[in-house]
Amino acid sequence: MSSPTPSFSPELAKLRGMSILITGGCGFIGSHCVEVCHALGMDVYVFDNMASGHTVLSPTSSKSASITYIYGDICNGVAFRNLPSHIDFVIHLAAAISVVESMTNPAKYHAVNVEGSNNVFEYAIGAGAKAVVSASSAAFYGDCGTEAITETYPYQGISPYADSKMTMECLGEACNQRQSQTRFFFCRFFNVYGPRQDPSSPYTGVISIFMECCRSKKPITIFGDGQQTRDFIFVRDVVAGCLSILSGASALKLSENAFNVGTGKSVTINRLAELVIAASGVKPEETPIMHCERRAGDIRDSLSCCNRLKTSCSWNPSVELGNGLKTTWNWFTNQADGLMGDLTQVDHEKLRSQGILIFNVDECLLKEMRISPTTATIQQVSAIGSATHA
């Protein structure tokens, strides 16, 4: 089954030939960004620790556009020396992303999402970037009832994760105030789902967890009564939203730097579980739905109003939940067992010889591990670092 095609604005054509850095580009959302940016004819630089996730090796790669993978941790300021001295745009997705984990390890979330983001922002300004889009979160709004929330709603986060994203936004706004060359924007993602969301991670999205239960025919466990609601958006619609902001950055209002990215439609978690079971084709009795105690830090309801993004950037989410679930299930049944998949055994020289992907790594780190930089595989390099990506 092919992936649903979201609505991409004709305005995105102006990005052709531009360069873009994608932090966390081997992650779930990041790998889709890499794929789309490359297809648009952009020169793509990916900055990631590559400890897990996806690299994009496209058979349609051309000499007019390249993908360069650069190993590094956003928390390590020295690693930014390996990045291009000039870049046109940045999509900043590298992050620590679990509400639950943040409750017990808030220091990590400050280090990665605040200090690491500050490193990215300073790099972008120094490299002359026109615009930066950073991944923020609907967790910004906290528990705000069943009404559709606009970007003007005040901060009411209830977790260290939310706090770290709010602080990141404040850093970006401070950058907007002290200089005018690089514009900083923030996408408050609601619940993103789709192919490549790692089912093995304890911090992955609920749809991936439910699908893994269906695949293994184990009970689906829902925290709380299941009547809590969420706004689920397909990953390619998220990518379209981020790129729409970049392509129209120069014309956007200076007072509007935050954008909700959702569908404006909510579903209960109980109903979601039923939809996932239906998409999988598994019999309901083979994957029963169970409930347990609600988790600390979880909000009750979440629903976006995305009129700002729709009006300002001619963007609309176009993948319906049912179609998106079917596509995601198809990926699960075919590829979810090997996220590193087709590239873990392909060495650096072969990739370079194909002219498709250049894989840059820190040679000092490789020497410490007695690995040759010219033959290092992605699997070997992944053992080096511990940075996270979204």
Secondary structure, 3 states (H helix, E strand, C coil): CCCCCCCCCHHHHHHCCCEEEEECCCCHHHHHHHHHHHHCCCEEEEEECCCCCCCCCCCCCCCCCCEEEEECCCCCHHHHHHCCCCCCEEEECCCCCCHHHHHHCHHHHHHHHHHHHHHHHHHHHHCCCCEEEEEEEHHHHCCCCCCCECCCCCCCCCCHHHHHHHHHHHHHHHHHHHCCCCEEEEEEECEEECCCCCCCCCCCCHHHHHHHHHHHCCCEEEECCCCCEECEEEHHHHHHHHHHHHHCHHHCCCCCCEEEECCCCCEEHHHHHHHHHHHHCCCHHHCCEEEECCCCCCCCCCCECCHHHHHHHCCCCCCCHHHHHHHHHHHHHHHCCCCCHHHCCCEHHHHHHCCCEEEECCHHHHHHCCCCCCCCEHHHHCCCCCCCCC
